[in-house]
Amino acid sequence: MTGHGAAVMADGTRFNVWAPAASSATLAVEPAGRAAITVALDRVDGGYWQADVAAVGHGDRYTYSIDGGPPLPDPASGWQPDGVHGASAVVDPRRFDWTDAEWRGRGLDGIVLYELHVGTFTPEGTLDSAIAELPRLAALGVTTIELMPVNAFPGDRNWGYDGVYPYAVQASYGGPEALAHFVDAAHAHGLAVILDVVYNHVGPEGNHMGEFGPYFSTAYTTTWAPAMNVSEPDSDGVRDFYVGNAARWVRDFHVDGFRLDAVHAVFDTTANPFWEQICRAAREAAAASRRRIVLIGETSDNDPRQLAGPDRHGYGFDAVWCDDVHHNLRVAMTGDREGYYADYDGTPAELADTIRHRWKFRGQFSVARGRRHGRPVDEAAPNRFVAHTQNHDQVGNRPHGERPDHHVTAAQRRFAPSAVLLSPYTPMLFQGEEYGELGPFPFFVDHTDAELLRATNEGRKAEFPDADWSEGYPVPGDPATFESAKLDPSVAAPGTAHAQLLAMYTELLRLRREVAPIADPGAVQQVELVEGSVIVRRTLADVTTALAINESDTPAALDVDGSLVFASDAEAWGGDAATALTDGSLSLAPWSVALVVA
């Protein structure tokens, strides 16, 4: 693999660009304070073009011209300081001032994820401003920040999934040095940082990949854009592009792993899975720095091969997303049955079966898919599945982007996160849910093309046809839509219901850390359905926990021995304290969760 992009060396910069069908390639560089330079690149093995240029370094702008065509940014640009339509800029990672030499990363065990969107997390919407919030997250008890995509996108506001330069850090977020500062600061607070990366497609505006080579599939497409070419002719260069990308984030930016977006939307017919290559490259880069990383696949394929290692012909993910718990809880609390919710009945029996077997579909017929789906995965540890009550998709893909708080009771608002955070799954929080953020998280973009904005709007309706688009909903391109998504943690002032909710989340995460059978994925697990309530028992050494979940409108009486250490309806969290444990009998309030330790 020759490599993609501009690599700074001791006496200049080496430029590599992949253009396998080109007859010529030219580089134009604008060194700071000096006259522009034009260099003819040399063709090297694998369809790459290369040139070493002296006295060129960090921040110097450059473009490529293929076969005498117009100047184009580098597909592997590490920085687009003037936006996606401007020139690329050289990035020298040696400029990053790291203080995390003793940081060794985090494995999967014990992690609590926090999904964060840089543009809406603070009023300023930058990585530097987010640093000031790190102590708050550390005090909450999360261990790992999952940054929604930071790669360069059109304009100044975007969910992140319309990025067009996978190697570049969005300029309005602060650019590459700001990401390095953020990761370093997070490590100083004991927090890991994983990146949400999009390897299945690129956005429609500012995308010039196809002018360099066959980056896109001619046989497949995704819901959002053409699929990447990872298995057709000339796909080796495309694979190298993304394999190098994963290694670079780990090596140069010290990230602690990835959430790999929409794994199912990469169409690979080869004997050497693309995702296996990505996982191997990321782990090798981490091993070179003596650090651990975590690799999480976002997929609803219910395919155990994704969790299997290469020695078992698998992809090698440490964990995968599991939406089944969210869907069951959502249907139970709200009665939603549109779209994929048609596959869920929201019953305690369904919840118990899902927790017992990790995910719901293990070969059963799926109404939403119109076919049988999934296969069993009981042998996998339960913490290899990421569960949540909110995430960017489940909130933002609703027409108005409203959070679940708008559809559930106060008791249910405490019930759902308690069930997830004390469950055997690896939990993930979505920014602001810990204090009951009032604002929505609607879909937003900043495309400059009016027709593209219209197509984006119509495309969302087509992607989610079962949603109710009849009333007025936030327009993705309206700046007010983006502004409405900005967090306001100040609502959790002392004495408020929001402060009580935040205290509950903090206590839940403390219990998750300190109660051994919950903290240890090796605990022996037994799941029961008793009197319409779910009881998840976990045993480690001589300690047994019983997580009791009452997913109904009626109280439950359960035989449970031990000490009651948590109840979601406690007065401290704003509840009525109806849940009680007396002489081995647990009175469990409607829509409540209790944890008993014996």
LODOKOL-471494 format. One line per 5 residues: their letters; for each residue x, y, z of C-alpha. Coordinates in Angstrom, 2 decimals. Layout:
a) X,Y,Z  ...
% end
This chain:
mtghg) 0.00,0.00,0.00  1.57,3.31,-1.12  -0.70,5.50,0.97  -3.04,8.42,0.33  -2.65,12.11,1.09
aavma) 0.15,14.47,2.02  2.79,13.14,4.44  5.19,15.63,6.02  8.81,14.47,6.10  12.01,15.95,7.52
dgtrf) 12.73,18.13,4.47  9.33,18.65,2.89  6.13,16.81,2.03  5.40,13.69,0.00  2.16,13.89,-1.97
nvwap) 0.34,10.74,-2.99  -2.90,10.57,-4.92  -4.66,7.54,-6.37  -5.85,7.99,-9.96  -5.44,4.61,-11.68
aassa) -6.89,5.57,-15.09  -5.13,8.94,-15.41  -2.53,9.68,-18.08  -1.07,12.58,-16.07  -1.41,14.25,-12.71
tlave) -0.21,17.67,-11.63  0.20,19.15,-8.16  -0.18,22.88,-7.45  1.12,24.11,-4.09  0.86,27.55,-2.50
pagra) 3.53,27.66,0.22  2.92,30.36,2.80  4.78,33.55,1.87  6.25,32.12,-1.33  5.33,31.80,-4.98
aitva) 3.07,28.97,-6.08  4.69,25.72,-7.24  3.46,23.39,-9.98  4.86,19.86,-10.05  4.22,16.97,-12.43
ldrvd) 3.64,13.82,-10.37  5.30,10.50,-11.19  3.23,7.38,-11.66  4.09,4.63,-9.17  2.75,1.15,-8.49
ggywq) -0.93,0.56,-7.80  -2.32,3.47,-9.77  -0.77,6.12,-7.50  0.89,9.37,-8.46  3.62,10.80,-6.27
advaa) 5.97,13.74,-5.76  8.29,14.93,-2.99  8.28,18.71,-2.62  10.85,20.45,-0.44  10.04,23.28,1.99
vghgd) 6.30,22.56,2.06  4.62,21.93,5.39  1.69,22.39,7.73  -1.05,24.69,6.45  0.26,25.07,2.90
rytys) -2.60,24.85,0.38  -2.55,22.43,-2.55  -4.72,20.98,-5.31  -4.43,18.29,-7.97  -5.22,18.35,-11.68
idggp) -5.95,15.03,-13.39  -5.29,14.82,-17.15  -5.21,18.61,-17.41  -8.57,19.04,-15.70  -9.58,21.69,-13.16
plpdp) -7.83,22.02,-9.78  -9.37,19.67,-7.25  -8.93,19.12,-3.51  -7.22,15.92,-2.37  -9.68,13.06,-1.68
asgwq) -7.43,12.26,1.30  -7.21,15.88,2.43  -6.56,16.17,6.15  -7.83,19.72,6.31  -10.17,21.93,4.27
pdgvh) -9.67,25.30,6.01  -11.62,27.15,3.31  -14.45,24.64,3.10  -15.07,21.58,0.96  -14.88,23.59,-2.27
gasav) -11.50,25.15,-1.41  -7.95,23.88,-1.63  -6.62,21.21,0.69  -4.04,22.03,3.35  -1.08,19.96,4.54
vdprr) -1.37,18.61,8.09  1.75,17.90,10.14  0.78,15.75,13.15  4.16,16.47,14.74  2.72,19.88,15.69
fdwtd) 0.28,18.26,18.10  1.42,18.79,21.69  0.48,15.53,23.40  0.53,15.00,27.16  -1.04,11.51,27.21
aewrg) 2.10,9.35,27.06  0.83,7.21,29.95  -2.63,6.70,28.44  -3.24,3.07,27.47  -6.77,3.31,26.14
rgldg) -9.80,1.31,27.22  -11.04,-2.12,26.39  -14.72,-2.96,26.07  -15.24,-4.10,29.66  -16.84,-1.47,31.86
ivlye) -17.26,1.25,29.26  -20.19,3.65,29.16  -20.56,5.50,25.86  -21.70,9.10,25.44  -22.72,10.10,21.92
lhvgt) -21.75,13.73,21.29  -22.35,16.03,18.33  -19.68,18.74,18.34  -21.74,21.42,16.60  -24.63,21.30,19.08
ftpeg) -22.89,20.24,22.29  -21.92,23.81,23.22  -23.11,27.27,22.11  -19.86,27.74,20.17  -20.08,24.33,18.51
tldsa) -16.33,23.68,18.52  -14.00,21.03,19.85  -12.16,23.58,21.95  -15.35,24.72,23.67  -16.33,21.08,24.30
iaelp) -13.16,20.64,26.38  -14.70,22.77,29.13  -17.52,20.22,29.46  -15.23,17.22,30.01  -15.23,17.49,33.83
rlaal) -19.03,17.34,33.75  -18.98,14.12,31.73  -16.30,12.56,33.92  -18.35,13.39,37.04  -21.42,11.84,35.43
gvtti) -19.58,8.54,35.14  -19.31,7.98,31.40  -15.99,6.51,30.30  -15.97,6.93,26.53  -17.04,9.80,24.32
elmpv) -18.35,8.78,20.92  -17.90,11.77,18.63  -20.42,11.87,15.83  -18.62,12.28,12.48  -16.16,15.17,12.40
nafpg) -14.99,14.74,8.80  -15.34,17.79,6.53  -18.85,18.58,5.27  -20.42,21.45,3.27  -21.03,24.65,5.18
drnwg) -20.87,25.03,8.95  -23.64,22.74,10.20  -24.41,19.11,9.49  -25.29,15.93,11.31  -21.94,14.67,10.03
ydgvy) -23.16,11.92,7.73  -22.84,14.10,4.62  -19.07,14.38,4.99  -17.01,14.35,1.81  -13.42,14.27,3.08
pyavq) -13.00,11.25,5.36  -9.47,12.26,6.42  -10.28,15.92,7.23  -11.56,17.42,10.48  -14.37,19.92,9.89
asygg) -12.96,23.48,9.83  -15.88,25.01,11.76  -15.19,22.52,14.57  -11.62,23.81,14.79  -9.79,21.59,12.30
peala) -7.23,18.84,12.97  -5.31,20.51,15.80  -8.54,21.09,17.71  -9.36,17.38,17.52  -5.91,16.51,18.86
hfvda) -6.38,18.99,21.73  -9.79,17.52,22.54  -8.56,13.91,22.60  -5.55,14.85,24.73  -7.76,16.75,27.19
ahahg) -10.24,13.87,27.36  -7.44,11.45,28.22  -6.31,13.81,30.99  -9.81,13.45,32.48  -9.72,9.66,32.16
lavil) -12.09,9.67,29.19  -11.57,7.69,26.01  -12.64,9.09,22.63  -13.92,7.03,19.73  -14.84,8.42,16.34
dvvyn) -18.02,7.70,14.44  -16.67,7.11,10.92  -18.66,6.77,7.71  -17.01,4.34,5.29  -20.14,3.32,3.37
hvgpe) -20.77,6.53,1.38  -19.80,10.19,1.07  -22.05,13.21,0.81  -23.27,14.79,-2.43  -21.77,18.29,-2.21
gnhmg) -18.04,18.88,-2.63  -17.40,15.26,-3.51  -14.77,14.85,-6.25  -13.68,11.27,-5.59  -15.13,9.97,-8.84
efgpy) -12.92,12.37,-10.82  -9.84,10.63,-9.44  -10.79,6.98,-9.72  -13.48,4.30,-9.37  -14.26,4.98,-5.72
fstay) -17.95,4.16,-6.21  -19.68,0.90,-6.94  -21.41,0.39,-10.28  -23.45,-2.51,-8.91  -24.80,-1.25,-5.58
tttwa) -26.15,1.87,-3.96  -26.99,2.90,-0.41  -30.08,4.67,0.87  -28.15,7.93,0.91  -25.66,7.89,-1.98
pamnv) -23.63,5.58,-4.25  -21.94,2.76,-2.33  -18.18,2.62,-2.06  -16.40,0.21,-4.41  -14.76,-2.39,-2.17
sepds) -15.06,-5.49,-4.34  -15.23,-4.51,-8.03  -12.29,-3.84,-10.39  -9.73,-1.35,-9.04  -11.22,-1.65,-5.54
dgvrd) -7.80,-2.27,-3.95  -7.09,1.47,-4.00  -10.45,2.21,-2.37  -9.76,-0.30,0.39  -6.31,1.17,0.92
fyvgn) -7.91,4.60,1.23  -10.11,3.54,4.13  -7.64,1.17,5.77  -5.14,4.03,5.84  -7.82,6.32,7.22
aarwv) -8.53,4.07,10.20  -4.84,3.67,11.00  -4.24,7.43,10.74  -6.92,8.37,13.28  -5.44,5.93,15.79
rdfhv) -1.80,6.77,15.07  -1.89,10.56,14.60  -4.90,11.55,16.69  -4.67,8.94,19.48  -8.35,8.01,19.17
dgfrl) -9.48,5.03,21.18  -11.54,3.26,18.55  -14.46,3.66,16.21  -18.16,3.41,15.82  -18.36,2.18,12.22
davha) -21.47,3.58,10.58  -23.98,1.39,8.72  -21.81,-1.67,8.32  -24.55,-3.32,6.30  -24.25,-0.64,3.58
vfdtt) -20.78,-1.80,2.48  -21.35,-4.45,-0.18  -18.44,-6.86,-0.18  -18.38,-10.05,-2.26  -14.72,-10.92,-1.65
anpfw) -13.15,-13.63,0.48  -11.29,-10.98,2.50  -13.90,-8.88,4.29  -13.40,-5.13,4.12  -14.33,-4.77,7.78
eqicr) -11.77,-7.36,8.82  -9.10,-5.25,7.10  -10.30,-2.10,8.84  -10.29,-3.76,12.27  -6.85,-5.25,11.74
aarea) -5.33,-1.95,10.62  -6.79,-0.06,13.57  -5.59,-2.65,16.07  -2.10,-2.76,14.57  -1.85,1.03,14.83
aaasr) -2.97,0.89,18.46  -0.57,-1.92,19.30  2.32,0.12,17.89  1.52,2.75,20.55  0.80,0.16,23.27
rrivl) -2.83,1.24,23.51  -6.16,-0.58,23.53  -9.03,0.42,21.27  -12.69,-0.51,20.89  -14.31,-1.25,17.53
igets) -18.11,-1.11,17.36  -20.17,-1.91,14.28  -23.46,-0.09,13.76  -25.57,-2.81,12.21  -28.91,-4.54,12.58
dndpr) -27.84,-7.58,10.54  -27.92,-9.85,13.63  -24.99,-11.73,12.12  -22.63,-13.45,14.61  -19.84,-13.35,12.02
qlagp) -19.49,-9.65,12.73  -18.43,-10.48,16.29  -16.23,-13.42,15.36  -12.49,-12.97,15.00  -10.54,-13.45,11.75
drhgy) -9.52,-16.91,12.98  -13.21,-17.81,12.66  -13.64,-15.98,9.35  -15.33,-13.06,11.08  -15.04,-9.29,10.93
gfdav) -13.55,-8.82,14.38  -15.80,-6.15,15.91  -15.61,-5.91,19.69  -19.29,-5.01,19.84  -22.31,-4.19,17.69
wcddv) -25.28,-1.92,18.20  -28.44,-3.61,19.45  -31.57,-1.55,18.84  -33.89,-4.29,20.09  -34.02,-3.09,23.70
hhnlr) -34.77,0.48,22.60  -37.49,-0.70,20.25  -39.15,-2.88,22.88  -39.13,-0.06,25.45  -40.36,2.49,22.93
vamtg) -43.29,0.34,21.81  -44.18,-0.53,25.40  -44.22,3.11,26.55  -45.72,4.84,23.50  -47.51,2.22,21.41
dregy) -45.57,3.24,18.30  -45.90,0.56,15.61  -44.89,2.32,12.41  -41.92,1.19,10.30  -39.55,-1.21,12.02
yadyd) -41.53,-0.90,15.27  -44.04,-3.29,13.65  -41.65,-6.09,14.59  -42.00,-5.40,18.33  -44.87,-5.97,20.73
gtpae) -43.41,-4.14,23.73  -44.21,-6.94,26.16  -42.13,-8.04,29.16  -41.87,-11.49,27.57  -40.24,-9.96,24.49
ladti) -37.86,-7.93,26.66  -36.88,-10.99,28.70  -36.30,-13.05,25.55  -34.17,-10.27,24.04  -31.97,-9.88,27.12
rhrwk) -31.63,-13.65,27.48  -30.50,-14.10,23.86  -28.70,-10.74,23.30  -30.92,-9.71,20.38  -34.49,-10.50,19.33
frgqf) -34.21,-11.85,15.80  -32.38,-15.16,15.62  -34.05,-16.58,12.51  -37.65,-15.51,13.15  -39.80,-13.84,10.52
svarg) -39.46,-10.05,10.46  -42.57,-8.17,9.33  -40.56,-5.03,8.52  -38.13,-7.00,6.34  -40.62,-9.47,4.91
rrhgr) -38.28,-12.39,5.58  -36.57,-14.39,8.30  -33.80,-12.47,9.98  -30.70,-13.12,12.09  -29.25,-16.16,13.78
pvdea) -28.43,-17.10,17.42  -25.51,-15.47,19.23  -25.99,-16.72,22.80  -22.30,-17.54,23.22  -21.27,-13.88,22.97
apnrf) -20.86,-11.90,26.20  -23.78,-9.50,26.72  -21.50,-6.46,26.93  -20.64,-6.98,23.25  -24.00,-5.38,22.43
vahtq) -24.56,-1.62,22.74  -27.99,-0.61,24.07  -29.58,2.80,24.57  -32.84,4.65,25.14  -31.87,7.53,22.83
nhdqv) -29.45,8.06,19.96  -29.12,10.48,17.06  -31.08,8.23,14.70  -33.96,7.36,16.98  -34.43,11.03,17.85
gnrph) -33.41,12.83,14.67  -35.12,10.56,12.18  -38.48,11.60,13.57  -39.92,14.48,11.49  -39.66,16.95,14.38
gerpd) -36.57,15.45,16.02  -38.25,15.41,19.43  -36.75,13.39,22.26  -38.66,10.55,23.99  -39.46,12.85,26.93
hhvta) -42.22,14.36,24.79  -44.02,11.01,24.57  -43.56,9.34,27.96  -44.58,9.90,31.58  -42.18,11.03,34.30
aqrrf) -42.09,7.48,35.69  -41.29,6.07,32.25  -38.59,8.70,31.79  -36.84,7.26,34.86  -37.75,3.66,34.05
apsav) -36.18,3.33,30.58  -32.61,4.53,31.31  -32.59,2.59,34.59  -33.40,-0.60,32.71  -30.61,0.01,30.20
llspy) -27.89,1.37,32.49  -28.23,-1.54,34.93  -28.59,-4.13,32.17  -25.84,-6.52,31.04  -25.48,-4.60,27.77
tpmlf) -22.86,-1.90,27.14  -24.89,1.29,27.57  -24.78,4.45,25.49  -26.18,7.85,26.41  -27.14,10.48,23.85
qgeey) -25.96,13.98,24.67  -28.25,15.78,27.09  -30.45,12.84,28.01  -28.75,12.63,31.42  -30.48,15.80,32.60
gelgp) -33.57,15.67,30.37  -32.55,18.08,27.61  -35.66,19.91,26.44  -34.51,20.76,22.93  -34.98,18.49,19.92
fpffv) -32.29,17.00,17.72  -33.75,17.39,14.21  -31.90,16.61,11.01  -29.93,19.63,9.71  -27.60,20.44,6.80
dhtda) -25.94,23.50,5.26  -25.89,22.67,1.55  -25.37,25.64,-0.76  -27.40,24.16,-3.63  -31.15,24.89,-3.39
ellra) -32.03,21.85,-5.46  -29.91,19.65,-3.20  -31.72,21.04,-0.18  -35.06,20.18,-1.77  -33.85,16.67,-2.65
tnegr) -32.60,16.17,0.91  -36.00,17.08,2.27  -37.82,14.75,-0.08  -35.26,12.00,0.49  -35.96,11.97,4.21
kaefp) -39.67,11.49,3.54  -38.85,8.60,1.22  -36.48,7.00,3.75  -39.09,7.13,6.53  -42.43,6.85,4.71
dadws) -44.31,5.64,7.78  -43.56,8.79,9.77  -46.13,11.57,9.98  -44.90,14.35,7.69  -48.31,16.03,7.46
egypv) -47.69,18.92,9.87  -44.98,21.56,9.68  -41.59,20.15,10.56  -38.11,21.68,10.86  -36.54,22.36,7.46
pgdpa) -33.05,20.77,7.37  -31.41,23.76,5.69  -32.88,26.42,7.98  -30.25,27.72,10.45  -32.97,27.79,13.11
tfesa) -33.27,24.00,12.84  -29.62,23.65,13.78  -29.86,26.24,16.56  -32.81,24.41,18.11  -30.58,21.38,18.69
kldps) -28.04,23.23,20.87  -27.84,21.78,24.36  -28.73,23.75,27.47  -27.31,21.97,30.55  -28.24,24.99,32.68
vaapg) -31.78,23.59,32.98  -30.36,21.12,35.52  -29.99,23.85,38.15  -30.12,22.67,41.78  -33.64,21.95,42.99
tahaq) -35.09,21.23,39.56  -36.51,18.00,38.22  -33.66,18.03,35.73  -31.15,18.02,38.59  -32.96,15.03,40.13
llamy) -32.74,13.18,36.82  -29.02,13.98,36.53  -28.49,12.68,40.06  -30.26,9.45,39.11  -28.07,8.93,36.05
tellr) -24.96,9.59,38.15  -26.07,7.05,40.75  -26.88,4.46,38.10  -23.41,4.77,36.61  -21.83,4.55,40.07
lrrev) -23.69,1.29,40.69  -22.63,0.04,37.29  -18.98,0.64,38.22  -19.05,-0.58,41.80  -21.49,-3.52,41.98
apiad) -19.33,-6.43,40.83  -21.88,-8.66,39.05  -23.05,-5.68,36.98  -19.54,-4.43,36.25  -18.10,-7.81,35.26
pgavq) -19.27,-9.25,31.88  -18.20,-12.69,33.12  -20.95,-12.82,35.74  -23.31,-15.79,35.41  -26.65,-14.56,34.09
qvelv) -30.20,-15.85,34.44  -33.24,-14.08,32.98  -36.73,-14.81,34.29  -40.24,-13.62,33.58  -42.14,-13.57,36.88
egsvi) -45.66,-12.20,37.34  -45.27,-10.09,34.21  -41.96,-8.55,35.31  -38.46,-9.26,34.04  -35.81,-10.29,36.57
vrrtl) -32.19,-10.38,35.43  -30.03,-12.18,38.00  -26.25,-11.94,37.76  -23.85,-13.80,40.05  -20.15,-13.28,40.60
advtt) -18.37,-15.10,43.41  -20.70,-14.80,46.41  -22.63,-11.73,45.23  -25.91,-11.91,43.32  -27.83,-8.98,41.88
alain) -31.46,-9.03,40.83  -32.51,-6.36,38.34  -36.31,-6.20,38.43  -38.06,-4.45,35.54  -41.79,-3.71,35.66
esdtp) -42.76,-2.73,32.11  -46.45,-2.24,32.81  -49.17,0.00,34.29  -49.77,-2.24,37.31  -47.64,-2.87,40.40
aaldv) -45.88,-6.21,40.85  -45.05,-8.32,43.89  -41.89,-10.42,43.51  -39.97,-12.79,45.77  -36.46,-11.31,45.86
dgslv) -33.91,-11.61,48.68  -31.27,-9.05,49.53  -30.96,-5.31,50.00  -32.71,-2.75,47.83  -29.93,-0.49,46.53
fasda) -31.80,1.34,43.79  -35.38,2.13,42.82  -36.21,4.34,39.84  -39.24,5.78,41.66  -37.26,6.95,44.70
eawgg) -38.08,10.41,46.04  -34.52,11.54,45.35  -35.23,11.17,41.62  -38.71,12.73,41.79  -40.71,9.53,42.27
daata) -43.34,8.54,44.84  -41.21,5.84,46.53  -43.83,3.13,46.10  -41.20,0.46,45.48  -40.13,-1.31,48.67
ltdgs) -38.45,-4.55,49.79  -39.78,-6.18,52.97  -38.89,-9.67,54.22  -37.97,-10.94,50.76  -41.02,-9.46,49.04
lslap) -40.37,-6.71,46.51  -43.27,-4.37,45.82  -42.40,-2.94,42.42  -44.24,0.18,41.26  -45.61,0.46,37.71
wsval) -43.03,1.51,35.15  -40.16,1.13,37.56  -36.83,-0.62,37.94  -35.24,-1.90,41.15  -31.83,-3.36,41.91
vva) -31.46,-5.81,44.78  -28.07,-7.08,45.95  -27.60,-10.24,48.00
% end
